């Protein structure tokens, strides 16, 4: 399981210069051999471990590294 979590964290770090939040489908594309439920479990585990965080606009949910991006800074999180 650590390998899958590492893949997600490395993906987010590699894209951090251009984006800080990603849609669920972006992560399912990282694991074409896994179903959506399996990918969701990996993401949920990373959120529970406080490596990732959810961001919701009300109509969609996105994921990003905890404390990264403009949203975190405007809400006083560091």
C-alpha positions in Angstrom: 0.0 0.0 0.0 2.9 2.4 0.7 3.8 2.3 -3.0 0.4 3.5 -4.1 0.5 6.3 -1.5 4.0 7.3 -2.7 2.8 7.4 -6.3 0.0 9.8 -5.4 2.3 12.1 -3.3 4.9 12.1 -6.0 2.3 12.9 -8.7 1.1 15.9 -6.6 4.6 17.2 -5.9 5.5 16.9 -9.6 2.5 19.1 -10.6 2.8 21.5 -7.7 4.2 24.3 -9.9 1.1 24.5 -12.0 -1.7 23.1 -9.9 -2.4 22.3 -6.2 -5.8 20.6 -6.4 -6.9 17.7 -8.6 -10.1 15.9 -9.4 -10.7 12.3 -8.4 -10.5 11.2 -12.0 -6.9 12.4 -12.2 -6.0 9.8 -9.6 -7.9 7.0 -11.2 -5.8 7.6 -14.3 -2.7 6.9 -12.2 -4.0 3.4 -11.4 -5.7 2.0 -14.6 -5.7 -1.5 -13.1 -7.7 -0.5 -10.0 -11.4 0.3 -9.7 -12.6 3.7 -8.5 -13.5 2.3 -5.0 -9.9 1.1 -4.5 -8.5 4.5 -5.5 -11.0 6.3 -3.2 -9.8 4.1 -0.3 -6.1 5.1 -0.9 -7.1 8.8 -1.1 -9.2 8.6 2.0 -6.3 6.9 3.9 -4.0 9.8 2.9 -6.6 12.3 4.0 -7.0 10.5 7.4 -3.2 10.5 7.7 -3.3 14.3 7.1 -1.0 14.0 4.0 -3.8 15.1 1.7 -6.8 17.4 2.2 -10.2 17.7 0.5 -11.3 20.9 -1.1 -14.9 21.3 -2.0 -16.7 23.9 -4.1 -20.0 22.5 -3.1 -20.5 20.8 -6.4 -17.2 19.0 -6.8 -14.5 17.7 -4.5 -10.8 18.0 -5.2 -7.7 16.6 -3.5 -4.3 18.3 -2.8 -1.4 18.1 -0.5 -2.2 19.4 2.9 -1.3 23.1 3.2 -0.5 23.6 -0.5 -2.1 26.1 -2.8 -3.8 29.5 -2.6 -6.8 28.2 -0.7 -4.7 27.2 2.3 -3.1 30.6 2.5 -6.3 32.6 2.3 -7.8 30.6 5.1 -4.8 31.2 7.4 -3.5 27.6 7.2 0.2 27.0 6.9 
